[in-house]
Amino acid sequence: MKKKVIRTILCGFLGALAIFCYAGSAVMQDYTLAQWWVLPGVAFLISAVSACWGWQMWRWLSEINNVVVNVIIHIVFFTGFLSAMFYGSNMLWADSAAAYDADAVVVEKYTKMRQPVQRSGRRTYTHGRPYRVYFITLRLSDGRVKDRELSRKKYSRVHAGDTLTLRLEKGLWGIPVVADTHKK
């Protein structure tokens, strides 16, 4: 009985940790100049290779003796965990002393409509009022393209063709981290 309770609590904790890691990776990706698939792709490859021996530790937790199921659990969890670790360490240990300014041209301005969903009852959901989210597409001098979300105030001040200055810091893994954005 005690083992089952510990196992259930540990499964819940690791599931919440996996969701937190995937969400954190998605947020931190907005502040790097890497393609969205690069770091999660590396994390997936490392997870797939480590699944050769790492699946065995999931056998106790899942109580499933099927190798394929435990390999999938291992890959899903460790891909999110390693992605968050790559993005986090890249941002946390970015070299601010070697920061540099890079000019970027505003290629496009666009908005997206979002509509929040709220739970209003036991089995009922209602849609809230739609709201706009403001974005710009930036093209750096080396050809990289990056979409950035802006506040409404900054969005109204920026026009297509404007040049913005991005303050970039070199991250731990060599991937540039956007520290600040200001109009030139």
Wavefront OBJ file of the C-alpha trace (Angstrom):
o trace
v 0.000 0.000 0.000
v 2.776 2.435 0.964
v 4.705 1.649 -2.251
v 1.631 2.332 -4.356
v 1.065 5.736 -2.724
v 4.698 6.711 -3.241
v 4.549 5.514 -6.835
v 1.365 7.511 -7.487
v 2.807 10.688 -5.968
v 6.030 10.267 -7.937
v 4.106 9.703 -11.199
v 2.081 12.864 -10.568
v 5.190 14.869 -9.766
v 7.071 13.652 -12.859
v 4.029 14.271 -15.069
v 3.725 17.832 -13.749
v 7.479 18.301 -14.199
v 7.258 17.151 -17.823
v 4.423 19.598 -18.553
v 6.352 22.393 -16.825
v 9.487 21.572 -18.865
v 7.631 21.594 -22.198
v 5.885 24.878 -21.313
v 9.161 26.426 -20.153
v 10.881 25.370 -23.368
v 8.144 26.990 -25.438
v 8.492 30.265 -23.523
v 12.307 30.314 -23.569
v 12.369 29.561 -27.293
v 10.916 33.018 -27.962
v 14.069 34.596 -26.517
v 16.584 32.671 -28.617
v 17.524 33.004 -32.263
v 17.534 29.283 -32.987
v 14.971 27.507 -35.122
v 12.216 26.061 -32.939
v 13.127 22.453 -33.745
v 16.902 22.503 -33.199
v 17.241 22.134 -29.405
v 14.212 19.828 -28.976
v 15.590 17.760 -31.871
v 18.944 17.384 -30.137
v 17.141 16.549 -26.890
v 15.056 13.932 -28.719
v 18.165 12.292 -30.190
v 19.904 12.162 -26.810
v 16.723 10.765 -25.221
v 16.370 8.137 -27.939
v 19.976 7.003 -27.505
v 19.707 6.967 -23.713
v 16.467 4.962 -23.934
v 18.589 1.892 -24.682
v 19.341 1.605 -20.971
v 17.082 4.298 -19.455
v 13.820 2.445 -20.073
v 14.583 0.102 -17.178
v 14.169 2.805 -14.535
v 10.592 3.403 -15.715
v 9.641 -0.252 -15.208
v 9.371 0.203 -11.437
v 7.408 3.422 -11.738
v 4.948 2.392 -14.440
v 4.613 -1.235 -13.290
v 4.561 -2.182 -16.975
v 7.013 -4.779 -18.197
v 6.537 -3.841 -21.847
v 9.830 -2.453 -23.171
v 8.194 -0.338 -25.901
v 5.899 1.490 -23.463
v 8.775 2.264 -21.091
v 10.969 3.470 -23.977
v 8.184 5.842 -25.081
v 7.747 7.135 -21.517
v 11.498 7.688 -21.267
v 11.733 9.535 -24.589
v 8.721 11.785 -23.916
v 9.864 12.747 -20.426
v 13.550 13.239 -21.166
v 12.970 15.167 -24.395
v 11.013 17.803 -22.463
v 13.438 17.751 -19.542
v 16.557 18.086 -21.723
v 14.948 20.794 -23.892
v 14.220 22.855 -20.799
v 17.755 22.253 -19.521
v 19.309 23.285 -22.872
v 17.214 26.455 -23.173
v 17.558 27.318 -19.481
v 21.308 26.862 -19.309
v 21.756 28.728 -22.604
v 19.851 31.708 -21.195
v 21.059 31.539 -17.595
v 24.741 31.435 -18.448
v 24.609 33.840 -21.381
v 27.712 36.009 -21.554
v 26.465 39.553 -20.959
v 30.021 40.902 -21.187
v 30.169 39.791 -24.826
v 26.774 41.287 -25.699
v 26.459 42.972 -29.064
v 23.839 44.908 -30.994
v 22.341 43.504 -34.170
v 20.145 45.476 -36.537
v 16.927 43.874 -37.707
v 14.441 45.149 -40.257
v 10.717 44.871 -39.569
v 9.428 42.803 -42.458
v 5.811 42.491 -41.388
v 3.344 43.500 -38.682
v 0.389 41.272 -37.912
v -2.121 40.474 -35.223
v -3.794 37.289 -34.090
v -7.201 37.029 -32.496
v -7.373 34.858 -29.411
v -10.432 33.855 -27.511
v -10.039 32.505 -23.992
v -12.103 29.536 -22.903
v -13.450 29.512 -19.367
v -15.001 26.712 -17.423
v -18.416 27.872 -16.274
v -19.833 24.647 -14.901
v -19.132 21.006 -14.352
v -19.296 20.101 -18.038
v -19.772 23.521 -19.586
v -17.255 25.847 -21.155
v -17.882 29.371 -22.415
v -15.862 31.592 -24.678
v -14.597 34.857 -23.265
v -14.176 38.100 -25.132
v -11.743 37.863 -28.048
v -8.565 39.873 -27.784
v -5.668 40.712 -30.093
v -2.050 39.719 -29.739
v 0.490 41.796 -31.662
v 3.488 40.402 -33.576
v 6.255 41.617 -35.850
v 8.524 39.637 -38.134
v 12.175 40.684 -38.001
v 14.902 39.900 -40.530
v 18.426 40.097 -39.195
v 21.396 41.125 -41.319
v 22.590 37.503 -41.604
v 19.223 36.420 -43.077
v 17.635 34.847 -39.988
v 13.957 35.584 -39.460
v 12.359 35.869 -36.014
v 8.782 36.574 -34.950
v 8.414 38.638 -31.791
v 5.349 39.389 -29.698
v 4.931 43.028 -28.702
v 2.717 45.096 -26.466
v 0.053 47.194 -28.183
v 1.970 50.387 -27.401
v 5.199 49.166 -29.032
v 3.253 47.647 -31.933
v 1.667 51.009 -32.784
v 5.086 52.720 -32.832
v 6.735 50.225 -35.194
v 6.167 50.205 -38.963
v 7.197 47.833 -41.738
v 10.659 48.814 -42.953
v 11.800 50.223 -39.595
v 15.130 49.095 -38.211
v 15.191 47.750 -34.680
v 18.281 47.074 -32.628
v 18.369 43.746 -30.821
v 20.712 43.382 -27.857
v 22.092 39.848 -28.218
v 24.114 37.845 -25.753
v 26.008 34.711 -26.645
v 24.436 31.805 -24.778
v 26.257 28.926 -23.146
v 25.629 26.661 -26.166
v 26.521 29.381 -28.676
v 22.903 30.221 -29.493
v 22.225 33.966 -29.314
v 19.788 35.139 -26.630
v 17.710 38.298 -27.156
v 18.273 40.514 -24.119
v 16.522 43.691 -25.289
v 14.814 45.222 -28.315
v 14.691 48.950 -29.064
v 13.976 51.165 -32.061
v 16.913 52.733 -33.822
l 1 2 3 4 5 6 7 8 9 10 11 12 13 14 15 16 17 18 19 20 21 22 23 24 25 26 27 28 29 30 31 32 33 34 35 36 37 38 39 40 41 42 43 44 45 46 47 48 49 50 51 52 53 54 55 56 57 58 59 60 61 62 63 64 65 66 67 68 69 70 71 72 73 74 75 76 77 78 79 80 81 82 83 84 85 86 87 88 89 90 91 92 93 94 95 96 97 98 99 100 101 102 103 104 105 106 107 108 109 110 111 112 113 114 115 116 117 118 119 120 121 122 123 124 125 126 127 128 129 130 131 132 133 134 135 136 137 138 139 140 141 142 143 144 145 146 147 148 149 150 151 152 153 154 155 156 157 158 159 160 161 162 163 164 165 166 167 168 169 170 171 172 173 174 175 176 177 178 179 180 181 182 183 184
